[in-house]
């Protein structure tokens, strides 16, 4: 029977603060009620969202190295569709839709940060390898996190901010009353999508603008190795808005340090240099462009910084790992009546049983072993080592990933995966595995671990949303497996299409920055080349110094590693976020404007990314509408400047129109 209390007015007053002694948190949906949650509608809609957003996130992530979080756009769409269809008391179903669908960005991040490195290294990646590494990693992340749900979402109530979970929860609660947000998201998605579609499909204006457009800029780039670039896409502008000025500024500070300090500094010594330095480098610095210096030298400093930032995160979270481990041991070695007590627990406190988790965990690890043995390695000893690496690292880092999401909403998964790759490579080489087969094995191990950590970090967001709103945790946990499976199959297909369409190496290739970093790290380790350890060391030392002065080292190091043109639009978006939220002396009005801007930004991201997928499919199908000759002229670049200013002006104008009734 459906309970009337499923339609909320607002979250309880104590949702976001710490509870007083003896105080209890009562979720929006009464624990004694039986709201509709898992229905044919919610499951089908969740699957559709997982497919659509997996495709969009894969394209955007491979293009710019940033995977947008799908939870908020999916929540908005679910709410809007429920309103359009005239459905009532949809909160429980919308949570399940969001939980299944949000697997998309998570699985995508795990796959695209690692597996394109196989193509970059000249190796082949089959559909089943991409699918199984994503699927098994996703399942592992879910299973390892469930025992820690109560610790993160209930025991630590009010102690962690959970930024993304907070935003999604607010959308779901307010959406029960009206669907205006979905309309705004659709309009902004159409505008952002058409804007990026014109750039990608017709080439009427350029995707990127640089100071080389002017004569003085060309001279600066040539003589002083100084160049400024910005990607003019709508999706990146929206991404910068949601990241906000603080983190966008830190990411750009890392980028500016590389492009306006390190690269000019390195080029200062070009005149006295007569030998090419570095693995695979054939030019001396004087012959290199700023982009070449970045690729061969400066970027490696960023890799060292990312790895050290991940290590610092683990050390800082060691106490939480111990507490979470203790909780898991207590659950596993608990009294015999634990199954009965789980069954008698209130609906909102009911997890899947520990027996179910153990059986599934053994099954996943066994399947992973079979996959490594017959699909990758063909060596029992090496396969055993590979499974042990996957399990130990995933288990250790699971709570670190969850903790990072809970505190700042950012999962340092790329840094932790880089460490996994270095560790896996050193262990595999010492076990006698190297060369092409060693690189393939290490990358697929990295893919499984990266997906597991990505899933663990994001799944805690779903569970926190469910805790605040009063869904049944066991239902979220069971149906998350379906979302992971659908997303894994989608990302495998999309990655193969994108590789055949654009490729990951050469002119016009997809950037895939994280995968390029993984490839750069693993190649010398496996083939005996020169590893730039001193550059890694410099990056690691810089991360330590940044931590000492209180600057988030991971964001800064990512800025050093990701190309300049992909970081500068984040700063533009962050400045828009600051501008929109500070124009009025009325704090309430500023909040309405900021929230409206968040919806517009979400539309730009989703629309731009989805139309990017459409452009890729058209190109893959042999449809060529691109104005190649015009796109290389200065006029196309000047038009790009004008169009970028126009879409920024639209963003500001529409955000400032916010009213209280929205």
N, C-alpha and C positions, 0 to 999 in steps of 0.2 A: 504494500500500500504506500502511495506517495504522500509524504507529509507536507502540510502547507508551509511549514517553516523554511522550506528550501528557497523561498524568495526573500532575499535579504534587503535591508535598507543600507547598512554599512557594516564595516568591520567593528568588532568590539574595541572599546577604548584602550584595552591593555594588549592589543595585538602586537605592537612594536616595542613595548617597554618591558623591562625585567619585572617579574611578578614578586609581589610582597610575600613574606612567609605565610604559608597556608592559603594563598590566593590561587585560584585555578583559572585557566584559559578555557572559555567556552566558544567553540568555533561557530561560524555563521550558520552552517547546517547542523541542527541539533543531533548529537551523537545517538539519541534514542530514536531518531526518525529513520526512514528507509527511502532515501531519495533515489530517483533514477540515475544510474551512473553508466553501467555497461549496457548499451542497447545496440541493435543493428545500425541505427542512425549514427551514434557516437563512434562506433568502431569503423564504419565505412568512411565517415567524414575524416576521422583521424588518419586512416590509410591514405586518402587522397591528399591530405595536407603533407604527409610524410613524403610522398612521391614528388609533389610539386616543389616543396621547399628543399628537398635533397638535390634536385636538379639545379635549382637556382643557386643554392649555397655552394655546390661543387664548382659551378662556372665562376662565381665571384671569388671564391677562395683561391682557385688556381690562377685567376687573372691578377689579383691584388694581394693575396696572402692574408686577407681578413675574412673570416667566416662570421656572418651576422647571426645573432641569436634569433631563432625562429619563434620562440615562445610567445613574444608579445604580438607580432603580426597574426599568428595562428589564433591566439585568444581573441583578437579583435574580429577576425573573419568569422570565427565560430559564433561569437555573440551577435554579429550582424546578420548572419545567415539564419540564426534562430529567430531573430526579430522579423526578418523578411517572411519566413515561413509561418509566423504567428504562433511559435511554440512557447509554452509556459514552463516555469520552474526548470530551466535548462542548466542551472549552475553545475550540478553533479555531472551531467553529460559533457558540458563544455570543458570541465577539468580533464576528463578522459580523452577528449578530442585533442586538447593541448598537449597532454602527456604523450600520446602516441605520435602526434605530428612533430613534436619538438625533438624527437630522436634524429630528425633530418640533419640539422646543423652539427650535432654531436658526432654522428657516424662520419659525416663528410669531413670534419676537422681531422679525425683520426686517420682517414684514408689519404686525404690530399696533402697532409703535412709530410707523408712518408713515401707512399707507393709510386708517385710520379718519378721519384729518384731512380726507379728501375729503368724507366725510359731514358732518363737523362744519362744514365751510365751505359746506355746502349744494350740493355738487357730487355727481355720480353716479359710482359706481365699479362697473364691469362685472366679471363673473366673469373674463373673459379678461385684464383689466388686472391684477387682483390675482394671478391665477395666473401670468401671464407675468413680472411684475416679481419675484415670489418665486422662480420657477423660474430665470430668467436670473441673478438675484443669487446664488442658491445655487450654480449651476454656476460662476459667475465666482470666487466665494470658494474653491471646491475647486481650480480650475485655478491660481489665483495662489499658493496655499499649497504645492502639491506640490513645487515646486523648493526650498522651504526646509525640507522635512521633516528631512533629515539634519542640518542646522544645529541645529534646535530639539531633536530627540529623541535624536540620537546625539552630535554634537560637543559639545553643552552638557550631557552626562550628569552628573546630580548637582548641577548649578548652579542649576536651577529646581525649585521644589517640586512643581508640577503637582498642587494639592490635589484637584481633582475626579477626575483620572486615577488618582491614588493610591487614592482611595476605591473607585472602580469596579474597579480591578485587584484590590484586596484581596477584594472581593465575588466576583469571578470565580474567583479562586484558591481561596478557602475554600469556595466553592460546589461545587467538584469533589468535595469530601469529603462534604457533607451539604446537605440542602435545608430545614433548620429555619428559615432566614431567610425563605424564601418564605412559609412558613406564618404567621410573625409579621407579615409585610408584608400578607398577605391579611386577617388578623383586624383589624389597625389600620386598613387601608383600608376595611373594612366599617364599623367604628365611626365613623371620621372622615367617611366618605361618607354614612352614615345621618344623622349629626348635621347636616351641611350641607344634606342633602336636605330634612330637616324644616323648617329655616329658610327655604330657598328655595321650597319647594313648598307647605308647609302654613302657615307663618308663626306657629307656636305660640309661639316666642319671637323676639325681634328680632335682627337681624344686627349691630346696633350699639348700644352703651350710651354715654351721655354724662353729664356732671355736671348737665345740665339736668333730669335725673330728680328731683333734689332742689330745693326752693324756693331755697336759697342759690345753687345752681348756675345757676338761671335768672336770678337777680339779677346774678350775676357776669358772665354772658354779655351781659346787656343793658347794664349800666352800665360795666363795665371791659373788655368785649370779650374776656373770658378764658373758654375752654371746654376741657374735656378729654374726649376720645373714645377708644373702643377698639372695633375690629371683633372680634366674638366667634366668628368662623369657625374650624373645625378646620384647614383648609388653611393659613391664615396663621400659626397657632400652630406648625405643623410647619415652615413656611418659616423662621420666626425661629429655631427650634432648629438647623436646618442652617446658617444664616448664622452663628450663634454670637454670643456676647455682645459681642465686640469690635466687629464691624461693625454689629450691630444697635444698639449704644449710639451709634455715630457717626452712623448714619442718623437715630436718634431725637433726637440732639443738634441736628442740622440742623432737624428738625421743631419741637423745643421752642424753638429760637432764633426761629423765625417766629411760633409761636403764643403764646409766653409773654414774648417780648421785643419783636419788631417790631410785631405787631398792637396790643398795648396801647400801645406808644410812639406809633404812628401815630394811634390813637384819642384820645390825650391832647390833640391839637390840633383835635379835631372841633368844639368849641364856636365857634372863631373862623373856621370854614370856611363860605363861602357859595356857592362855585362847585364844580360837579362837575369832577373832573380825570381825564383819560384817555380813550382811544379807546372809544367806545360806552358810557361811564359816564354814568348819568343821576341818580344819587343823590350827596348829599354824605356824608362819612364818618360823621357823626352818625346818619344814617338806616340805615347799613349794619350787617349782622350781622358777627361775626368771620369767617364763611365768605366773605362778600362782599369784605371787606378782603383776605383771602387771595387770592381769585380775581383781583381787579383790580390789586393792588399787590405783595403779598409774594411771590407765586408767580413773578413776573418776575425777582426777585432770584435765585431758584433756577435759572431758565433761564440767566442770565448765568454763574452758578457752574458749571453743567454744561458749558457751552461752553468756559469757560476751563480746567476740569479736563481736558477732552479735549485741548486744545492743549498743556497741560503734559505730558500723557502722550506726545504725539508728540515734543516736544522732548527729553524724557528718553530716548526710544527711538531717537533719530536715529542713534546709532552702530549699533544692531542693524539698522535699515533699510539703512544703507550696507553692512554685512556681508552681509545677506541678498541685497541687490541684486548684490553682487559674486559671490556664490555662483551666482545665477541666470545672470549673464553668463558665468561659467566653464562652467556646464552647457550653455548655448546655443552658445557658441563653442568648445566642447571639441573634442578630437581626433575624427577621423572614425570611429574604432573604438568610440566611446562606446556605440553600440547593441549591439555585440557584447559589450562589457565589461558592460553592463547585463544582458544575457542570461546571461552566465557568472557574475554576482555570486551570492553565497549567497542562498538563498530569502528570508531575513529582511531583506535589504538591497536588494530588487528593487522599484523604482518603475516606474510607467508611463513610456514613453519621452518624451523632450522633444519629439519630432516629433508624438506623439499630443497632448501638451499644446498645442503651437502650433496644430495643425489645429483642435482643439476651441475654443481661445481665439478664433481668427479667426471660427469658425462662430457662437460665442456673441455676439461683438461685432456681427457682421453681422445676426444675428437681432434683437439689441437695437435696432440702427439701423432695421430694417424695422418692428419693433414701435412705436418712437417715431414713425416717419414716418406709418404707416398706422393706428395704433391710438391715437395721442395728439396729435401736433402738426400733421401735414399741411403741413410746411414743411421742405424739404431742408436749408436752412442751420441752422435751429433743431435739427433732428434730429441733424445732425453735431456741433453744440456739445454737445448732451445726451449723446451717446455718449462724447465726449472727457472730459466732466466725470465720467461714471461710471467710465471706465477709469482715469483719472489718480488720482482720489481713492481708488478701491478698491485700486489698486496701492500707493499711498503708505501707506495705513492698514492693509493686510493684516497686515504684520509687527507693527504696534503692537498689533492685536487679539490676535494669537497670543502676543505677549510678555506682555500683561496677563493672559491666561488662565494662562500658564505660571507666573507669579509669584504672583498672588493669587486666581486662579480666577474673576475678575470681568472682563467685557469692557465697557469704557466706550463701548459702541456708540451709546447715545442721545446722548451729548455730541458724538461725532464726526459723527453724522447731522445734529444741529442745525447744526453748522458747515457741513456739506455743503449743507444747505438754504439757509442765508444766502448762501453762495458761489454756488450755482446760481441763486438768485433775482436776485442782483445782476448776474450774467453774462447771464441771460435778459432782464432788464429793459433792460440796455444794448444787447442785440441786438434790442430792439423788441418783446419778448413780455411782456405783462402781463395783468391782469384774471383772469377765470375760467380761460381756457386756460393762462395762465402758472402759476397755482396748481396746476392739474391736472398740468402737465408737471413742475414742481418737486417735487411730492409723489411722483410715480411715479419720478423720478430718485432721490429720497431713499429710496424703497422698495427699489430695486435695489441701491443702495450699502449701505444698512443691512443687507440680507439677505446681501450679499457679505461684509461685515465680521463679521457674526454667525457665518456659516458658517466663515470662516477661523479665527476664534478658537476655535470649538468643535471643528473638525476636527483641530486639533493635539492635542486631548485624546484623540480616537480613535486617532490615529497613535502617541501616546506609550504608550497601553494596549497596542497591538499590538507596539510595540518591546519593552516589558517582558516580554510573554508569549510573543513569538516567532511572530506571525502574518506573512502575506505582505503587505507594504505595497501592492503593485500591486492585490491583490484588494480590500483595503479602499477604495482610491482609485476603482476602477472601479464598485463597487457602491454607493458613497456617492451617485453620481448618481441611482440609482433611489430611494434614500431621500429625496433632495431633491425629486424629481418627485412622489412620492406625498404628501409633506407639503405641497407647494405647492398641489396640487389640494384636499387636505382643508381647509387653512386658508382658501382662497378660498370654499369652500362654507359653512364654519362662520361666517365673518365676515358673509356675506350673510344667513344665518339669524339671527344675533345682532342685526344691524342692523334687520331686520324685526320681531324680537321685542321688543328693548329699546330700540334706537336709541342714539345717542351724544350726543344733545342733549336737554336738558329734564329734567323730573322722572322719577326712576327709571331714568335712562339709565346705560349702562355708563360707568365713569370714564375708561377709556383715557387715563391721564395723559400718557404720552409723546406720543401723537397730538395731544392738546389743546395741548401745548407747541409742537409743530411748527406747528399751525394758528395759534396766537397769534403765532408768529414770522413766518410767511409772509404773512399777510393784509395787514398794513400795508406790507410790502415790495412786494407786487404791486399793491395798490390805492391806494397813496399816502396811507394814513392816518398817524396819529401812532404812531410806534414808540417804546416806552418805553426809549430808549437809556440814560438815566441809571440806571434800575433794573437793566438788563443790566450796565452798568459797575460798579455797586455789588456785584452778585453776582460779577463777574469779579475785582474787587479783593479780595473776601472769600476767593475760592478761592486767590488768590496768598498772602494772609496765612496761610491754613490750611496751605498747602504749606510756607511759611517755618517754621512751628512744628511741622511733622511730622504734621499731621492729614490723613488721606486726603480730599482735597477733593471727589472725585467722590461718595463715599458721603454726605458731609455735604450737598452740594448737592442730591442726589436726595431726601434727607430734607426739605429746604426746599421742594421742588417737589411731592412726593407728599402727598396729604391726611393730616392727623394720625391719623385713625382707622385708616388702613392701615399706619402706621409703628409705633404703640404695641404691636400684637400681636407684631411682630418682636422688640421688647424683652422682652416676656413670654416668648417662645420662647427668646430668648438667655439670659435668667435661668434658665430651666428647664435649658438645656444646662449652664450653670455649676453649678447646684445638683446635678444628677445626677452630674456628673463630679468632685465634691469631697466627697461624704459619707463616704467611707472613707479610712482612713489607708494602705490598700493600693493603690498605683498601678495594679496589674493589675486589681483589682476595679473601680476607677473607669473604666478603659478599657472593660471589658466592659459596664458600665452605659451609658457614653457611646455605644458602638457599638449597643447594643440600642435606645437612644433614637433614634439616627439612623434605624434601620429603622422604628420606630413613626412618626417624623416623616415619612418618605418615604411611608408608608401613608396618613397623614392628608392629605398633599398630593395624592397620586394619587387617593385615594378622594373627597376633597372636591371636587377639580376635575372629576373624571368625573361625579359626581352633579350638579354644577353644570350640566354639559352636558345631562344628562338632564332637569333642571328646565327648562332653556331650550327643549329640544325639545318637552316637554309643553305649555309655555306657547305655543309657536309653533303647536302642533296644536290650540290652543283649549281645553285641559284646565285648568280653574281650580278648584283645591282650596284656595286661599289664604284664610285667616281674616282678611280685611281689617279688619273692625271691631275684633276683639280685638288685632291686631298694633299698633294705634295707641294702645292703653291702657298705662298705667304698669305694670299687672300683667305684661304681656308682656315689658317691659324688665327688671323685677325677676326674672322667671323666667329671662331671658337671663343675668343676673348669676350666678344659681344654677347653671345648666347649664354656663356657662363655667368656674366654679370646679370643677364635677364632672369635666369633661373634662381639666382641668389635673391634678387629683388622680389620675385614672386614669393619665395620662401618667407622672407621677412614680412611682406605685406599680408600674406595669408595667416601667418602666426599671430600677428598683432590684431587680427580681427576677432580673436577669442572672446567669448562671452561666458558669463556665469552659468547659463543654462546648458552649456555643453558638458 
